[in-house]
Amino acid sequence: MELGLVIAALADLHWRPSDAWMAAFVSQVSQQLPGFENEDYGLLLHGLAALGQPLSPGLLGRFAAEAGRKLYGLSGEGLGLLVWGLAQYDFQMQQAAQWWAALYSECALKWESTTLRGCALMAAGLAQLGPRHLPPGEWEAAFITRYKAVSSKPASWQELLLGLRLAAGLEPGEVLHLTPWLGNLLLQLGRAWGLQEPQQPEGLAAVLAEVDAQVEAAAAAAAAVHQYAAADTAVIGAAAASG
């Protein structure tokens, strides 16, 4: 658990240690892989992926196989962390159909421990992985029920998409893959909340473009304020030193 907590904390802080430190960390993960339990797999893979750490296909395959044998130990949020992490590495493996069937079966048992973050990461990760192993209809129905239970009702499609981006922890400029599957899932979710159909001719794609533009504009404004404050602090410090 210690390695998982360490890398998760670094990812939350958006602080990536040196390449040498990361290489040593990955070496420890490889050596200790059979001994990991419970939330370790989700924390480790999400943290490594969030920090942009490359993993060899061999290690990723071993990691996924070990996680697949111990899915019972992961919470709903842990499953979401795991799926999002796998998506960042374009996860593929032999006997993948059985692996995903086991994961979706485990999801059915873990919705009560699936947080808003877990729901958002799961949906974003599955969309990014593409149409190879999409969940069954009963998973989608349970997802919608759980998402409504852990999220506030949005007043608009913009709020729904912004809420999904924020819950998944996507940075400005980071892509939310609005695939046909995810678009359909979000339309079902919005309808369940009573939202009217999007008015834009391009549907949710146009709404997402608006949201992305707003997020990037807000990030640029925040960066400008930070830069101004830093310059102001430097001027004050220089004045104090000269006085």
KAURNOR-V569557 format. One record per pair of residues at least 6 apart in sequence whose C-alpha atoms are under 6 Angstrom apart, sorted by sequence separation. I is the first residue (numbers start at 1). J is the second residue. If there is no record, write none. Layout:
I/J ; I/J
This chain:
154/160 ; 76/110 ; 116/150 ; 8/43 ; 38/73 ; 39/74 ; 46/81 ; 76/111 ; 4/40 ; 11/47 ; 38/74 ; 42/78 ; 49/85 ; 76/113 ; 77/114 ; 84/121 ; 75/113 ; 76/114 ; 77/115 ; 80/118 ; 87/125 ; 1/40 ; 4/43 ; 8/47 ; 39/78 ; 42/81 ; 46/85 ; 83/122 ; 4/44 ; 7/47 ; 42/82 ; 45/85 ; 77/118 ; 80/121 ; 84/125 ; 87/128 ; 80/122 ; 83/125 ; 87/129 ; 172/215 ; 120/164 ; 172/216 ; 144/189 ; 120/167 ; 121/168 ; 120/168 ; 128/177 ; 117/167 ; 127/177 ; 117/168 ; 127/182
